[in-house]
C-alpha cells in the first residue's frame, strides 16, 4: 500500500516525480498532481472515472501562480475574485494558451482558487506552481473524510496520502463565474 503520512515534503516529492497525492483542502480531501503533466492528469481522471471533457480545478498558494493561466476580460472580474482570495471560492476565467486542454476540457476557461489552507499553501509554495484539485472520490460518489477510507478506494494507485487536518468548511469550494459572479456550484 502507498504510504499514509504527514510529510508535506513526501507529498511534494511525489508530485515532482509525476505522482498523485491525496491532500486536505478547506472542506474535503482532494486528489491532485502537477497540472502540466498530461500522463498523470489522465491517470487521475481514469481513477476518478471522470471525463476529461469536464475540466479540472487548479488550486494555488498565491495569485502569481494563476495569473499566467487566466485572461480576465475586465479588471473588475479579477477584482471580484481577489475579494475572496485567499479563500474557499473557485473562480472561472477565460484561459490563456498556457492552460493545457486536459485541464480546461471542453471549455475555453479554467477554474482556479487561491487557497488559505496551510497545507495547500505549503504544497504550492514548495512546488512553485498550481496543483490539480478535485475531490478525492469516485465521480458522483461521496468524498470520504479520512485518508484510510480514501486509501481503501485507490490503494497503490495514489503515490502519497497526506493525512493532515481539513479546513473548517463542510463542503467543497463554491465555484463562480468571474465575468458576472454567477454561482455554478
Buried (B, 14 or more C-beta within 10 A) or exposed (E): EBBBBEBBEBBBBBBEEEBBBBBBBBBBBBBBBBBBBBEBBEBBBEBBEBEBEEBBBBBBBBBEBBBEBBBBEEEEBBEBBEEBBBBBBBBBBBBEEEBBEBBBBEBEBBBBBBBBBBBBBBBBBBBEBBBBBBBBBBEEEEBBEEBEEBBEBBEEBBBBBBBBEBBEBEEBBBBBBBBEEEEEE
